[in-house]
Amino acid sequence: MKALNFAYRELVIRGIITSFIFNIILFTGYIIALDYVKGNTVIFTIIILLVYLLVIQPIKDMLFAAFSGSETDNTGGDLSKVEKRAATIARKEEIPDFLFWLCKTWKMPWMRMTLYVNEPIVYLVFAKGGVRIAKLKVEEDKEFIAFLKAFPWTHKTVEMPPLLRNYLTEKRVAAVTPIIFRESVIGAIGSSRELNSGEIDSAEFVARRVAVLIENDQMKGSVTRNELLKKEFLLADRVEEFLMRDKPVIAGGYSVSRLSSAWEKKYFSALFEISVAADESRPSFVLLCRLANASIRANALQLFGVQGYFTAIARQASSVQELAQNLNLALLKHENGKVQLDGFLIEINSDTGIQVLGFGSNLGIKSDFKWTWIKNKDSLGNQDWETGLAEKIGNPETMVFTIRDFPLVYLTRK
């Protein structure tokens, strides 16, 4: 969509400049013509305006349409049509027909898609001759797959390293788009000509759609959906139970504990972790969070990772802002934005008191008798998240932290 917006803006700017130059030329011609007109210039001006509106303006519109119409169609309508058509593919078996349609839509002589799942298969799609499906006789070059895994986006063949450029040139592939599934390269789409910026966006959208279809096909073949959900619910419960702290922890002059009754009633999985400083000169930290984009599998498999990141980073952090910034970088680097957190990072310092950084939505902080609500902030692990300033609470007697109106963690001064 960014490519489409850029192309549209470029087209509008070009039209404005061209129209301005065109009108300057006409106006200059009109001024020159006045020198040769004798008599009433008003009648001459009216005639010129009528000629401009009835003759020159329609001609100008036709010229602009001729010069810019094809570009508008190629970068706008066709590409949005490709993405809409790709979104309708529901089964793996529908992929060949879609590729045949795509080959004709993009006016390519042929396209090639290779899938390395189970038995490697290559789809050769010809705009004039339909689709041929065959087993991949020779395995793809390992360096080629490693390159796509390291740089998982569309590449022009001419811009690739020499060995890979020669490898793709032999196959007559001008551009290649990797198909990524769970951070593994499971295939690639090869184009017989180079793609423009808008087509690259659509090709990568198609690759993501194919990856989803492959995932659904793999899940369907291994275990039924009901059995899978039952196992994931049980696993999520076990993980959360394992991560829980039942006994209060003393940190920076405060007793920190979870509220068991509310914790048992909540309908989402959450993580409560404490990093106690080795000496009183350093702050202690508390993490209370849930997954912003929660699925049962994500809860079960990703809470362990979040706990590990927090524990490792908190040992070296000197402030809650530093901890939050480094934790956010770790989530972006290692989880690619798939793990995002709603909740709190709390700094407890015996000298300076308590500071809190909230992230996400539907959060509440009760400090003694004062409530503070956080309704809508970016989640931690989001590309747009910014550290901001921590809220300095001071040294209250009691504090309660809530997520989605559930009071989950309680601090009391010792």
The 8 nearest C-alpha neighbors of each residue, nearest first, counted from 0:
[[1, 3, 2, 4, 200, 197, 5, 79],
 [2, 0, 4, 3, 5, 197, 6, 200],
 [1, 3, 5, 197, 0, 4, 196, 6],
 [2, 4, 0, 6, 1, 5, 74, 7],
 [5, 3, 7, 1, 6, 2, 8, 0],
 [4, 6, 2, 8, 7, 3, 9, 1],
 [7, 5, 9, 3, 4, 8, 10, 2],
 [6, 8, 4, 10, 9, 5, 3, 11],
 [9, 7, 11, 5, 10, 6, 4, 12],
 [8, 10, 6, 12, 7, 11, 5, 13],
 [9, 11, 7, 13, 8, 12, 6, 14],
 [12, 10, 14, 8, 13, 9, 15, 7],
 [13, 11, 15, 9, 14, 10, 8, 16],
 [12, 14, 10, 16, 11, 15, 17, 9],
 [15, 13, 11, 17, 12, 16, 18, 10],
 [14, 16, 12, 18, 13, 17, 19, 11],
 [15, 17, 19, 13, 18, 14, 12, 20],
 [16, 18, 14, 20, 19, 15, 21, 13],
 [17, 19, 21, 15, 16, 20, 14, 22],
 [18, 20, 16, 22, 17, 21, 15, 23],
 [21, 19, 23, 17, 22, 18, 24, 16],
 [20, 22, 18, 24, 19, 23, 17, 25],
 [21, 23, 25, 19, 24, 20, 26, 18],
 [24, 22, 26, 20, 25, 21, 27, 19],
 [23, 25, 27, 21, 22, 26, 28, 20],
 [26, 24, 22, 28, 27, 23, 29, 21],
 [25, 27, 29, 23, 28, 24, 22, 30],
 [28, 26, 24, 30, 29, 25, 23, 31],
 [27, 29, 25, 31, 26, 30, 32, 24],
 [28, 30, 26, 32, 27, 31, 25, 33],
 [31, 29, 27, 33, 32, 28, 26, 34],
 [30, 32, 28, 33, 29, 34, 27, 35],
 [33, 31, 29, 34, 35, 30, 28, 36],
 [34, 32, 36, 30, 35, 31, 29, 40],
 [35, 33, 32, 36, 31, 30, 37, 29],
 [36, 34, 33, 32, 37, 31, 30, 38],
 [37, 35, 33, 34, 32, 38, 40, 43],
 [38, 36, 35, 39, 40, 34, 33, 43],
 [37, 39, 40, 36, 43, 41, 42, 35],
 [38, 40, 41, 42, 37, 43, 36, 44],
 [39, 41, 43, 42, 44, 38, 36, 33],
 [42, 40, 44, 43, 39, 45, 46, 38],
 [41, 43, 45, 44, 40, 39, 46, 47],
 [42, 44, 40, 46, 41, 45, 47, 39],
 [45, 43, 47, 41, 46, 42, 40, 48],
 [46, 44, 48, 42, 47, 43, 49, 41],
 [45, 47, 43, 49, 44, 48, 50, 42],
 [46, 48, 44, 50, 45, 49, 51, 43],
 [49, 47, 51, 45, 50, 46, 52, 44],
 [50, 48, 46, 52, 51, 47, 53, 45],
 [49, 51, 47, 53, 54, 48, 52, 46],
 [52, 50, 55, 48, 49, 54, 53, 56],
 [53, 51, 49, 56, 50, 54, 48, 55],
 [52, 54, 50, 51, 49, 55, 56, 57],
 [55, 53, 50, 51, 56, 57, 52, 58],
 [54, 56, 51, 58, 57, 59, 52, 53],
 [55, 57, 59, 52, 58, 54, 51, 60],
 [58, 56, 60, 59, 55, 54, 61, 53],
 [57, 59, 55, 61, 56, 60, 62, 54],
 [58, 60, 56, 62, 57, 61, 55, 63],
 [61, 59, 57, 63, 62, 58, 64, 56],
 [60, 62, 64, 58, 59, 63, 65, 57],
 [61, 63, 65, 59, 64, 60, 58, 66],
 [64, 62, 60, 66, 65, 61, 67, 59],
 [65, 63, 68, 61, 67, 62, 66, 60],
 [64, 66, 62, 63, 68, 67, 61, 69],
 [65, 67, 63, 64, 68, 62, 69, 70],
 [68, 66, 64, 70, 69, 65, 63, 71],
 [67, 69, 64, 71, 70, 65, 66, 72],
 [68, 70, 72, 71, 67, 73, 66, 65],
 [71, 69, 73, 72, 67, 68, 74, 66],
 [72, 70, 68, 69, 74, 73, 75, 67],
 [71, 73, 69, 76, 75, 70, 74, 77],
 [72, 74, 70, 71, 77, 75, 69, 76],
 [75, 73, 71, 72, 197, 3, 70, 78],
 [76, 74, 72, 71, 78, 73, 77, 3],
 [75, 77, 72, 79, 78, 80, 73, 74],
 [78, 76, 80, 73, 79, 75, 81, 72],
 [79, 77, 81, 80, 76, 75, 74, 201],
 [78, 80, 82, 81, 76, 77, 83, 75],
 [79, 81, 77, 83, 78, 82, 76, 84],
 [82, 80, 78, 84, 79, 83, 85, 77],
 [81, 83, 85, 79, 84, 80, 201, 86],
 [84, 82, 80, 86, 85, 81, 79, 87],
 [83, 85, 81, 87, 82, 86, 80, 88],
 [86, 84, 82, 87, 83, 88, 205, 81],
 [85, 87, 83, 84, 88, 82, 208, 89],
 [86, 88, 85, 84, 89, 83, 82, 90],
 [89, 87, 86, 85, 90, 93, 94, 84],
 [88, 90, 87, 91, 212, 93, 86, 92],
 [91, 89, 92, 93, 88, 212, 94, 216],
 [90, 92, 93, 212, 94, 213, 216, 89],
 [91, 93, 90, 94, 95, 96, 89, 88],
 [94, 92, 91, 90, 96, 95, 88, 97],
 [93, 95, 97, 96, 92, 91, 98, 88],
 [96, 94, 98, 97, 93, 99, 130, 92],
 [97, 95, 99, 98, 94, 93, 100, 130],
 [96, 98, 100, 94, 99, 95, 101, 93],
 [99, 97, 101, 95, 100, 96, 102, 94],
 [98, 100, 96, 102, 97, 101, 124, 129],
 [99, 101, 97, 103, 98, 102, 104, 96],
 [102, 100, 98, 104, 103, 99, 105, 97],
 [101, 103, 99, 107, 105, 100, 126, 104],
 [102, 104, 106, 126, 100, 101, 105, 107],
 [105, 103, 101, 106, 102, 100, 77, 107],
 [104, 106, 102, 103, 107, 101, 77, 198],
 [107, 105, 103, 104, 102, 108, 126, 101],
 [106, 108, 102, 109, 105, 103, 191, 126],
 [109, 107, 126, 125, 106, 191, 102, 110],
 [108, 110, 125, 107, 124, 126, 191, 102],
 [111, 109, 190, 124, 189, 191, 123, 102],
 [110, 112, 123, 189, 122, 188, 124, 190],
 [113, 111, 188, 122, 187, 121, 189, 123],
 [112, 114, 121, 186, 187, 120, 122, 188],
 [115, 113, 186, 120, 119, 116, 185, 121],
 [114, 116, 119, 185, 186, 117, 113, 120],
 [117, 115, 114, 119, 118, 185, 186, 120],
 [118, 116, 119, 115, 114, 120, 217, 185],
 [117, 119, 116, 120, 115, 134, 135, 114],
 [120, 118, 115, 135, 114, 116, 134, 117],
 [121, 119, 134, 135, 114, 113, 133, 118],
 [120, 122, 113, 133, 135, 112, 132, 134],
 [121, 123, 132, 112, 111, 131, 113, 124],
 [124, 122, 111, 131, 130, 110, 132, 121],
 [123, 125, 130, 110, 109, 99, 129, 111],
 [126, 124, 109, 128, 129, 127, 108, 130],
 [125, 127, 103, 102, 108, 109, 128, 129],
 [128, 126, 125, 129, 108, 103, 109, 124],
 [127, 129, 125, 126, 130, 124, 131, 99],
 [128, 130, 125, 124, 127, 99, 126, 131],
 [131, 129, 124, 123, 125, 99, 132, 95],
 [130, 132, 123, 122, 124, 133, 129, 125],
 [133, 131, 122, 121, 123, 130, 120, 134],
 [132, 134, 121, 120, 135, 131, 122, 123],
 [135, 133, 120, 136, 119, 121, 132, 118],
 [134, 136, 120, 119, 121, 137, 133, 138],
 [137, 135, 134, 138, 119, 133, 120, 121],
 [136, 138, 135, 139, 140, 134, 119, 120],
 [139, 137, 140, 136, 135, 119, 141, 115],
 [140, 138, 141, 137, 143, 144, 135, 142],
 [139, 141, 143, 142, 138, 144, 166, 163],
 [142, 140, 144, 143, 145, 139, 138, 146],
 [143, 141, 145, 140, 144, 146, 163, 139],
 [142, 144, 146, 140, 141, 145, 163, 147],
 [145, 143, 147, 141, 146, 142, 148, 184],
 [144, 146, 142, 148, 143, 147, 141, 149],
 [147, 145, 149, 143, 144, 148, 142, 150],
 [148, 146, 150, 151, 144, 149, 145, 177],
 [147, 149, 145, 151, 146, 150, 184, 144],
 [148, 150, 146, 147, 151, 145, 144, 152],
 [149, 151, 147, 148, 152, 146, 153, 145],
 [152, 150, 147, 148, 149, 177, 153, 179],
 [153, 151, 150, 176, 177, 154, 203, 147],
 [152, 154, 176, 175, 199, 177, 155, 174],
 [155, 153, 175, 174, 156, 152, 176, 158],
 [156, 154, 174, 158, 157, 173, 193, 175],
 [155, 157, 173, 174, 159, 158, 164, 154],
 [156, 158, 155, 159, 164, 173, 160, 174],
 [159, 157, 156, 155, 160, 154, 164, 161],
 [158, 160, 164, 156, 157, 163, 161, 155],
 [161, 159, 163, 162, 164, 158, 157, 156],
 [162, 160, 164, 163, 165, 159, 166, 157],
 [163, 161, 165, 164, 160, 166, 159, 167],
 [162, 164, 166, 165, 160, 161, 167, 159],
 [163, 165, 161, 167, 159, 166, 156, 162],
 [164, 166, 168, 162, 163, 167, 161, 169],
 [165, 167, 163, 164, 169, 168, 162, 170],
 [168, 166, 170, 169, 172, 164, 165, 163],
 [167, 169, 171, 165, 170, 166, 172, 164],
 [170, 168, 167, 171, 166, 165, 172, 164],
 [169, 171, 167, 168, 172, 166, 165, 173],
 [172, 170, 168, 169, 167, 173, 191, 190],
 [171, 173, 191, 167, 170, 190, 189, 174],
 [172, 174, 192, 156, 193, 191, 190, 155],
 [175, 173, 155, 190, 156, 193, 154, 172],
 [174, 176, 189, 154, 188, 153, 190, 187],
 [175, 177, 153, 188, 187, 152, 203, 189],
 [178, 176, 187, 186, 147, 151, 179, 152],
 [177, 179, 186, 206, 187, 185, 184, 210],
 [180, 178, 184, 183, 185, 182, 177, 210],
 [179, 181, 183, 182, 210, 185, 184, 178],
 [182, 180, 183, 179, 184, 210, 214, 185],
 [181, 183, 180, 179, 184, 148, 151, 185],
 [184, 182, 180, 181, 179, 185, 148, 178],
 [183, 185, 179, 186, 178, 148, 180, 144],
 [186, 184, 115, 178, 114, 179, 183, 116],
 [187, 185, 114, 178, 113, 115, 184, 177],
 [186, 188, 177, 178, 113, 176, 112, 189],
 [187, 189, 112, 176, 175, 111, 177, 113],
 [188, 190, 175, 111, 172, 174, 110, 112],
 [191, 189, 110, 174, 192, 172, 173, 175],
 [190, 192, 172, 173, 109, 110, 107, 171],
 [191, 193, 173, 190, 194, 174, 107, 172],
 [194, 192, 173, 174, 155, 195, 190, 191],
 [195, 193, 198, 199, 192, 196, 174, 190],
 [194, 196, 198, 197, 199, 193, 74, 200],
 [197, 195, 199, 198, 2, 194, 200, 3],
 [196, 198, 200, 2, 199, 195, 74, 3],
 [197, 199, 201, 195, 200, 196, 194, 202],
 [198, 200, 202, 196, 197, 201, 194, 195],
 [201, 199, 197, 203, 198, 202, 204, 196],
 [200, 202, 204, 198, 203, 199, 82, 205],
 [203, 201, 199, 205, 204, 200, 198, 206],
 [202, 204, 206, 200, 205, 201, 199, 207],
 [205, 203, 201, 207, 202, 206, 200, 208],
 [204, 206, 208, 202, 203, 207, 85, 201],
 [207, 205, 203, 178, 209, 208, 204, 202],
 [208, 206, 210, 204, 209, 205, 203, 211],
 [207, 209, 205, 211, 210, 206, 204, 212],
 [208, 210, 212, 206, 211, 207, 205, 213],
 [211, 209, 207, 213, 208, 212, 180, 178],
 [212, 210, 214, 208, 213, 209, 215, 207],
 [213, 211, 209, 215, 214, 210, 91, 216],
 [212, 214, 216, 210, 211, 215, 217, 209],
 [215, 213, 211, 217, 212, 216, 218, 210],
 [216, 214, 212, 218, 217, 213, 219, 211],
 [215, 217, 213, 219, 214, 218, 212, 220],
 [218, 216, 214, 220, 215, 219, 213, 221],
 [219, 217, 215, 221, 220, 216, 222, 214],
 [220, 218, 216, 217, 221, 222, 215, 223],
 [219, 221, 217, 218, 222, 216, 223, 215],
 [220, 222, 218, 219, 217, 223, 216, 227],
 [223, 221, 219, 220, 218, 227, 224, 226],
 [222, 224, 226, 225, 219, 227, 221, 218],
 [223, 225, 227, 226, 228, 222, 219, 218],
 [226, 224, 228, 227, 223, 229, 222, 230],
 [225, 227, 229, 223, 228, 224, 230, 222],
 [226, 228, 224, 230, 225, 229, 231, 223],
 [229, 227, 231, 225, 230, 226, 232, 224],
 [230, 228, 226, 232, 231, 227, 225, 233],
 [229, 231, 227, 233, 228, 232, 234, 226],
 [230, 232, 234, 228, 233, 229, 296, 295],
 [233, 231, 235, 229, 234, 230, 228, 295],
 [232, 234, 236, 230, 231, 235, 237, 229],
 [233, 235, 231, 237, 232, 236, 299, 230],
 [236, 234, 299, 232, 238, 233, 237, 298],
 [235, 237, 233, 239, 234, 238, 240, 232],
 [238, 236, 240, 234, 235, 239, 241, 233],
 [239, 237, 241, 235, 240, 236, 299, 234],
 [238, 240, 242, 236, 241, 237, 235, 243],
 [241, 239, 237, 243, 238, 242, 236, 235],
 [240, 242, 238, 239, 243, 237, 244, 236],
 [243, 241, 239, 240, 238, 244, 270, 271],
 [242, 244, 240, 241, 245, 239, 271, 270],
 [245, 243, 246, 242, 271, 257, 247, 256],
 [244, 246, 243, 247, 257, 256, 259, 258],
 [245, 247, 244, 248, 256, 257, 255, 243],
 [248, 246, 256, 255, 254, 249, 245, 257],
 [247, 249, 255, 254, 250, 256, 246, 273],
 [248, 250, 254, 253, 255, 252, 247, 251],
 [251, 249, 253, 252, 275, 283, 248, 254],
 [252, 250, 349, 348, 253, 347, 283, 279],
 [251, 253, 250, 413, 349, 412, 249, 254],
 [254, 252, 412, 250, 413, 411, 251, 249],
 [253, 255, 249, 411, 248, 410, 247, 412],
 [256, 254, 410, 248, 247, 409, 253, 249],
 [257, 255, 247, 409, 408, 248, 254, 410],
 [256, 258, 408, 407, 259, 409, 255, 245],
 [259, 257, 407, 408, 260, 261, 262, 409],
 [258, 260, 262, 261, 257, 263, 407, 245],
 [259, 261, 262, 263, 258, 264, 407, 257],
 [262, 260, 264, 263, 259, 258, 405, 406],
 [261, 263, 259, 260, 264, 265, 407, 258],
 [262, 264, 261, 260, 265, 259, 266, 258],
 [265, 263, 261, 262, 266, 260, 405, 259],
 [266, 264, 262, 263, 267, 261, 405, 268],
 [265, 267, 264, 268, 263, 262, 269, 405],
 [268, 266, 265, 269, 289, 293, 298, 290],
 [267, 269, 289, 298, 239, 266, 270, 235],
 [270, 268, 289, 288, 267, 271, 239, 290],
 [269, 271, 288, 287, 289, 272, 302, 242],
 [272, 270, 287, 286, 243, 269, 288, 273],
 [271, 273, 286, 285, 270, 287, 274, 306],
 [274, 272, 285, 284, 275, 286, 271, 283],
 [273, 275, 284, 283, 285, 313, 276, 310],
 [274, 276, 283, 250, 273, 277, 284, 282],
 [277, 275, 283, 278, 281, 282, 274, 279],
 [276, 278, 275, 279, 281, 280, 283, 282],
 [279, 277, 276, 280, 281, 282, 275, 283],
 [278, 280, 281, 349, 276, 251, 277, 282],
 [279, 281, 278, 282, 349, 348, 350, 276],
 [282, 280, 279, 276, 278, 283, 317, 348],
 [283, 281, 348, 347, 276, 346, 284, 280],
 [282, 284, 275, 276, 347, 274, 346, 250],
 [285, 283, 346, 274, 345, 273, 347, 275],
 [284, 286, 273, 345, 344, 272, 274, 287],
 [287, 285, 344, 272, 271, 343, 273, 288],
 [288, 286, 271, 343, 342, 270, 285, 272],
 [289, 287, 342, 270, 341, 269, 340, 343],
 [288, 290, 269, 341, 340, 291, 270, 268],
 [289, 291, 340, 293, 292, 339, 341, 288],
 [290, 292, 340, 339, 341, 293, 289, 378],
 [293, 291, 290, 294, 339, 338, 340, 337],
 [294, 292, 290, 291, 297, 298, 295, 289],
 [295, 293, 297, 296, 298, 292, 290, 299],
 [294, 296, 298, 297, 231, 232, 299, 235],
 [295, 297, 299, 298, 294, 231, 300, 235],
 [298, 296, 294, 300, 301, 295, 299, 293],
 [299, 297, 295, 296, 301, 300, 302, 235],
 [298, 300, 235, 296, 297, 234, 238, 301],
 [299, 301, 297, 298, 302, 296, 303, 304],
 [300, 302, 304, 303, 297, 298, 299, 305],
 [303, 301, 305, 304, 298, 300, 306, 299],
 [304, 302, 306, 301, 305, 307, 300, 238],
 [303, 305, 307, 301, 302, 306, 308, 300],
 [306, 304, 302, 308, 307, 303, 309, 301],
 [305, 307, 303, 309, 304, 308, 310, 302],
 [308, 306, 304, 310, 305, 309, 311, 303],
 [309, 307, 305, 311, 306, 310, 312, 304],
 [310, 308, 306, 312, 307, 311, 313, 305],
 [309, 311, 307, 313, 308, 312, 306, 274],
 [310, 312, 308, 309, 313, 314, 307, 315],
 [311, 313, 309, 314, 310, 315, 308, 316],
 [314, 312, 316, 315, 310, 311, 309, 322],
 [315, 313, 312, 311, 316, 310, 274, 276],
 [314, 316, 313, 312, 317, 311, 322, 321],
 [317, 315, 313, 322, 318, 314, 321, 312],
 [316, 318, 315, 321, 282, 281, 319, 322],
 [319, 317, 321, 320, 316, 322, 346, 282],
 [318, 320, 322, 321, 346, 323, 345, 344],
 [321, 319, 323, 318, 322, 324, 386, 389],
 [320, 322, 324, 318, 319, 323, 316, 325],
 [321, 323, 319, 325, 316, 320, 324, 326],
 [324, 322, 326, 320, 321, 325, 327, 319],
 [323, 325, 327, 321, 326, 322, 386, 320],
 [326, 324, 328, 322, 327, 323, 329, 321],
 [325, 327, 329, 323, 328, 324, 322, 330],
 [326, 328, 380, 324, 330, 325, 329, 379],
 [329, 327, 325, 331, 326, 330, 332, 324],
 [330, 328, 326, 332, 327, 331, 333, 325],
 [329, 331, 334, 327, 380, 328, 333, 332],
 [332, 330, 335, 336, 328, 329, 334, 380],
 [333, 331, 329, 330, 335, 334, 328, 336],
 [332, 334, 330, 331, 329, 335, 336, 328],
 [333, 335, 330, 336, 331, 337, 332, 338],
 [336, 334, 331, 337, 332, 333, 330, 338],
 [335, 337, 331, 334, 338, 380, 381, 330],
 [338, 336, 335, 334, 339, 380, 331, 330],
 [339, 337, 336, 334, 380, 330, 340, 290],
 [340, 338, 380, 291, 379, 378, 290, 381],
 [339, 341, 290, 379, 291, 378, 289, 288],
 [342, 340, 359, 358, 288, 289, 291, 378],
 [341, 343, 288, 358, 287, 357, 359, 289],
 [344, 342, 357, 287, 356, 286, 345, 288],
 [343, 345, 286, 356, 285, 355, 357, 287],
 [344, 346, 355, 285, 284, 354, 343, 356],
 [345, 347, 284, 354, 319, 353, 283, 282],
 [348, 346, 353, 283, 282, 251, 352, 284],
 [349, 347, 282, 352, 251, 350, 351, 353],
 [348, 350, 251, 352, 351, 252, 347, 279],
 [351, 349, 348, 352, 280, 251, 279, 347],
 [352, 350, 348, 349, 353, 393, 394, 347],
 [351, 353, 393, 348, 394, 349, 350, 347],
 [352, 354, 347, 392, 393, 346, 348, 391],
 [353, 355, 391, 346, 390, 392, 389, 345],
 [354, 356, 345, 390, 389, 344, 346, 357],
 [357, 355, 389, 344, 343, 390, 345, 358],
 [356, 358, 343, 342, 355, 344, 359, 373],
 [359, 357, 378, 341, 342, 376, 379, 377],
 [358, 360, 341, 378, 376, 377, 375, 342],
 [359, 361, 375, 374, 362, 376, 373, 341],
 [362, 360, 374, 403, 373, 402, 363, 375],
 [363, 361, 402, 373, 360, 401, 372, 403],
 [362, 364, 372, 401, 371, 400, 373, 402],
 [365, 363, 400, 371, 370, 399, 366, 401],
 [364, 366, 370, 399, 398, 369, 367, 371],
 [365, 367, 398, 369, 368, 397, 395, 364],
 [366, 368, 397, 369, 398, 395, 365, 396],
 [369, 367, 366, 365, 370, 397, 398, 395],
 [370, 368, 366, 365, 367, 371, 364, 398],
 [369, 371, 365, 364, 366, 372, 368, 363],
 [372, 370, 364, 363, 365, 369, 373, 366],
 [373, 371, 363, 362, 374, 364, 370, 361],
 [372, 374, 362, 360, 361, 375, 363, 371],
 [375, 373, 360, 361, 372, 362, 376, 359],
 [374, 376, 360, 359, 373, 377, 361, 358],
 [377, 375, 359, 358, 360, 378, 374, 373],
 [378, 376, 359, 384, 358, 379, 381, 375],
 [377, 379, 359, 358, 340, 341, 381, 339],
 [380, 378, 340, 339, 381, 327, 358, 384],
 [379, 381, 339, 327, 330, 331, 336, 378],
 [380, 382, 384, 383, 379, 378, 336, 339],
 [381, 383, 384, 380, 336, 331, 379, 385],
 [384, 382, 381, 385, 377, 380, 378, 379],
 [383, 385, 381, 377, 382, 379, 378, 386],
 [386, 384, 387, 383, 377, 324, 379, 382],
 [387, 385, 324, 320, 388, 384, 323, 389],
 [388, 386, 385, 389, 320, 356, 384, 390],
 [389, 387, 390, 386, 320, 356, 391, 355],
 [388, 390, 356, 355, 354, 391, 387, 320],
 [389, 391, 355, 354, 392, 356, 388, 353],
 [390, 392, 354, 393, 389, 353, 355, 352],
 [391, 393, 353, 354, 390, 394, 352, 395],
 [394, 392, 352, 353, 391, 395, 351, 354],
 [393, 395, 352, 353, 392, 396, 412, 351],
 [396, 394, 397, 367, 393, 366, 398, 392],
 [395, 397, 412, 411, 367, 394, 398, 366],
 [398, 396, 411, 367, 410, 395, 366, 412],
 [397, 399, 366, 410, 365, 409, 367, 411],
 [398, 400, 409, 365, 408, 364, 410, 406],
 [401, 399, 364, 408, 406, 363, 407, 365],
 [400, 402, 406, 363, 405, 404, 407, 362],
 [401, 403, 362, 405, 404, 361, 363, 406],
 [402, 404, 361, 405, 362, 401, 363, 360],
 [405, 403, 402, 401, 406, 363, 361, 362],
 [404, 406, 401, 402, 403, 407, 261, 265],
 [407, 405, 401, 400, 261, 408, 404, 399],
 [406, 408, 258, 257, 401, 262, 405, 400],
 [409, 407, 257, 400, 258, 256, 399, 406],
 [408, 410, 399, 256, 398, 257, 255, 258],
 [411, 409, 255, 398, 397, 254, 253, 399],
 [412, 410, 397, 254, 253, 396, 413, 398],
 [411, 413, 253, 396, 252, 397, 254, 410],
 [412, 253, 252, 411, 254, 249, 396, 251]]
